[in-house]
Amino acid sequence: MSRKSWTVFWLAALLLLFVFNGSLLITDSVESNYALTAKEMVVSGDWLSPQIYGQYWFDKPVFFYWLTALGFKIFGFTEFAARFFPSCFGLAGLGLLIWGAKKLFDDKTAFYSGLVLLTSVEFFLISKSVITDAILFFFFSAVLLFFYLGYSTPQKKYYYVMYAGAALATLTKGPIGFLLPGLIIFLFLAVTKSWQELKQMKLCSGTLLFLIIGLPWYLAMISLHGDAFTKTFLGTHNLLRATVSEHPRDNVIYYYTLVNILALFPWSGFLPQCLWQKFRKQGSWQRPDDLTVFLLLWAAIVFVFFRIWLQSISLIHTRFCFRQRYC
């Protein structure tokens, strides 16, 4: 692609992700919780233990609060400040996609991949919302991209970036930050029968790096707050949310399928044709290469994991409630 095309692309990205952010009022209850917690972090001077309304708040790990509080320190207590780092990480996620596509494919593929992402509804929304999604998207993508670069090239140092990304994802969203990408990597190694790659994945030094980055805040919180932190954060906001549906009315078989179709609008309509053309070549079915397998697992497992998991939770919960007659 020409330099002019890339210049127009990045100017459009900056405009879409940052313009009018100061005019978007924070009215949503989820956004308000994040913004108020970060504001109290700045006002109280306590950047370790998240608080809201003067009470300790163990809903999410600290990294997103740090970013939002830093935005407030730089720009003041404004909507633009609250939305600044989600937009920055949206832009960074876009850049990561384009860089990775250039490494794995070519410049043209990188350009159109970036265009698809930038013009997808969900990406636009999360990059302007005061929620953890844009930051998690960046680190989650970094884990998987740098895994595959380490797997497919002689540069095994890429694996260290994978471990660092997993640690920061865990500081952003909790254990799902390493468990879900870890599941995708595990299944990829299983499908391709590439278990020998484990010897190259810097397991000991990489795990040490993960712990150095991701563990200190958790240890500090356990030391300061003890059971109040472990029971609330790990018990309520991780274990309980993983086993009890938070929004049972949405757990119908079609709900999240429709959400994903709309989230990737207008590009989701091209998916069936793309898959057909990819696997049906010269009149016969073709076995996909390792990169295609990895990308398909990446896309499918995230959707299938949450779809099946949430549906199973809803079904189990409904049956239990019926038998106990207390719901």
N, C-alpha and C positions, 0 to 999 in steps of 0.2 A: 504494500500500500504506500501511496505517496506521503511525503511529509505534510502536505496540506491536509490530507484526509485525517491524519493523526492529530494535527493541530485543531481542526474543527471538532473532532471527537472529544478531545480533552477539554476544550472550552465548553462544549455542550454538557459534559459530565460535571464540571464545576458549577455551571448555571443550575442544572437540575438538582444537584445535591445541596447547594448552599444558599441559593437565592430565596428570599422570603422566609427563611428559617426563623427570623425574628418576629414574623407576623403570625406564626402558627402558635396559638395559645396552648398552654399545658392545661388541659381540662380532663383528660382521661385519668382514671384513678390509678392505673399502673404507672403511667408517666409521673403523676404527682408524687407517688411514694418514692420513686427513685430521685426525683428532683429535691423533695423536701429532706430526704436522708442526706444527700450530698450537701445541701445548704447547711444543715445542722453540723455536718462534719467541718465545714469552713468556720462557722460561727463558734463552735465549741473548741476548735483546735484539736479535737481528737480524731486523728486520721486512721486509727486502728479499728475501733469498734463502731460500726454503723449504728446510728440512733435516729429515731423519728418521734416527734412530740415528747422529747426528753426521755424516751424509753429505748433500751437497746433493741435493735432490729436485726434478726438473724435470718432474713429471708433469702439473701443471695450472698455470694462471696464479695470481696471488697473491691475488686479491680474496676468495675464499672462506676462505683461510687467515687473512687479516686479520680477517674477521668472526668466525671461530671463536676466534682468539686474543683478540679484544676480549671475547667472551663469557667466556673464562677469566679475563681481567683483572677483569671485573665480578663474576662469581659464583664464581670459583675453578675448580679442575680437577674439574668434575663433569659428569655426563651432561646435567643440565639446561642447563648453560652451553653444552655442545657443540651441543645441539639448539635453543638459544634463537633464533638468527638464521634458521635454516631455517623455524622456525615464524613468526617475524616477517615474513619475505618471503612465506610462504604467505598470511598475513593481508593483506599488502600487495598480493599478486597478486589475491586475492579482491576487495579494495577497488578495484583498478584495473579489473577486469572490470565491477563494478557501476557505477563512475563512467562507464566507456566505454559501457555499455549504456544508461545514462540519457541520455548525449549523443547516441547514435545511434538509440535507440528510445524507451523510456518507462520509468516507474518500475516498472510491473508486470513488464515484460520483464527489467529489471535484477534484481528480487527473485528471480524464478524461475531466471534464469541463475546467480546467486550460489548458490542452493540446489542446483542441479545440480552445480556445481563442488565445493561444500563436501562433498557426500555421495558424490562419486566416489572409488573406492578409491585410484586412483593419486595423486590430489591429496592425500589424507589421508596416504599413505605418504611422499611426497617432502617434505611439510611437517614431518615428524617425523624425517627421516633426515639424518645428518651427511654429506651429499653436495651437490654443486653444483646439483642439479636445480631446487629451489625458487627459488634466486636467478636461475638462467638463465631459468626460466619467467617471472619478473617482468620482467626486462630485455628478453627476446625479445618478450613481449607488448607492452611499452611501445613498442618500435621499430615494430611493425606498427599498433598503435592510433593512435599519434601521426602515423604516415604517413597513415593514412586520414583523420584529422581535418584534417591539412594539405591533403590532396587534395580533400576534400569541403566545406571551409568557406573563407571569405576569410581566416581566421587562419593565414597561412603561417608564423608563428613556431612553430607546432607542430612544424615540421620540425626545429628545433633540439633539441627533446626526443628526437626520433627518433635523431639523430646521437649524442647523449649516451648514450642507451640502448644503441645499438650498441657504443659504446666500452666501456661497463661490462660488456656481455655478452661482449665480447672479452677483457676482463680476468678474467672468470669462467671461461670455457670455451675460449678460444682463437679462431682464425679463423672457426670455425663460427658465432660470435656475430654476425658481420656478413654472412657469405657466404649462409647459409640465408635469413634475412629479406630479404636483398638479392635472392635468386632469386625469392622470392614477390612482391616489389614489381615486379621486372622483368617477370615473367609477367603480372601484373595489368595493367601499362601496355600490354603487348603485346596481351592479349586485348581490352581496352577501347579500344585504339588511342589512348591518351592521352599520346603522347610529348611533346606540347606542355607537359605538366605539369613536365617536367624543368627548364624555364626558371624555375619557381616554387619549386623544391626546395632552394634555398640551397646548391647543390652546392659552391661554393668555400668559403664561410664555414662551412658545415656540416661539410665534410671537415676543415677546419682545427680545428674544435671537436672532432671525433672524434679527431684526431691529438694534440691537446693533452691530452685525457683518457686516451686509450688507449695512446699510444706511449711515454711516459717510462719506465715500468717495464721494458718490453721492451728499450729502448735501454740502460738501466742494467744489465740482466742480460747483454746481449751484451758491454757494456764490461767487466764484472767477470769473466765466465766464458767468453766467447768461444765457441769451437767446442763446448765441453762443453754449453753451453746450447742452441745452435742445432741441433746434431746430435741431442741427446736430446729436447728439447721439440718443435722443429719437425720433426725427422726421424722420431724414433721415435713420439712421442705424438700427432703430427698426420698427417704424410705416410704413415707406415707403417700406422697404424691406419685410414687412409682407403683403403689399397690391399691390406691383408692382414686377413682376418677374425680378430677377437680370440676369437670363440666359434663356430668353424665347425660344431659339432654343432647349434647353434640355427638355422642358416641353411637351414631347409627352408621351403617356400613358405607353409605355414600357421602357422608359429610366431609371428611378430610380429603376424599378423592376430588370432590368439587372445589374445595378450598385450594388444593394444589393446581388444579386446572386454571382457576382464576388467578392464582398467585403468579403463574408463568404466562399469563395472557400478555401479548397476543401470540406467543410462540408455541404454547402447548399444543395447538392444533396441528403443528407440523411433525409432532413426535412419531405417530404411527408410520407415516411415510418414510421418515428418516431411518427408523429401525428396519423397515422392510428393505430399503435400498442397501442398508449396511450388511444385512445378513443374507439377502437373496441376490446373489450376483451370478451372472451368466446362466440363469435358469436353475440354479441349485443352491441349497443352503450352504453357507460357508462358516467354518469355525472362526470365531473372532480371535484376534491377537490379544496378547496380554494387556495392552493399554486399553483396548475396548472393554475387555472383561473388568478391568479395574474401575473404569469410569461408570460402567453399568452397575456394578456392585455399589459404588459410591452413591449413585442416584437412587437405586432401588432400595437399599437397606435402610436408609434414613426414612423413607416413606413407609416401607413395609414394617419396620420396627415399631414406629409409633402407631401406625394403623392397626396392626394386629395386637400390639400390646394394649392400647387403649380400649379396643373392642373386647379383648379378653377380660380386662379389668371390669368393664361395664357389665359383661355377662355374668361373671362370678359374683360381683356385688349385687346384681339384681336377684340372682338365685338365692344368695345368702339372706338378703332382705326378705324375700318371699317366705323362706322357711322360718325365719325368726319373727316375722310379722311385726317389725318395728320401724320400717322405713315408710 
